[in-house]
Amino acid sequence: MMGTFGGYTRWAVVFLIIFVLFILLVPSGMGTGVVSTVTG
């Protein structure tokens, strides 16, 4: 139980971090702002 749930929790944390970063980086761009920032 600990091993299986541990792997699931690990992916859940990674997904949450990416989700939060996406919201913070794209307040009003729907993705275009991130692309412009990355490409310069």
N, C-alpha and C positions, 0 to 999 in steps of 0.2 A: 504494500500500500504506500509506504513512504517513498519508494523508488519511483513508482509510476506517477504519483501525485507530485513528486519533486520535479520531474521533467515537465509536467504540465504547468506547474507554477512558474518555472523558468521561462517558458515560452510566453506565458501570460504577462510576466513582467516586461519582457522585451517588447511585446505588442503594445503594452500600455505606454512605454517610453516613446516608441515611434509615433503612436497616436497623439500623444501630448505634444511632441515636437512638431508634428504636422499641423496641429491646430495653432501653435504659437507662430510658426513660420508662414502660415497661409491665412491671415486674418481676413483678407479681402482680395484674393487673387485666384482661388480655385486651381492652384497648381502653376499658373503662368508666372506668378511672382517668384516661386522657388526656382523654376527653370531659368528665369532671367538672372537671378542672383548667382546661380551656379555657373552659368555661361559667362557672366560678367556683363 
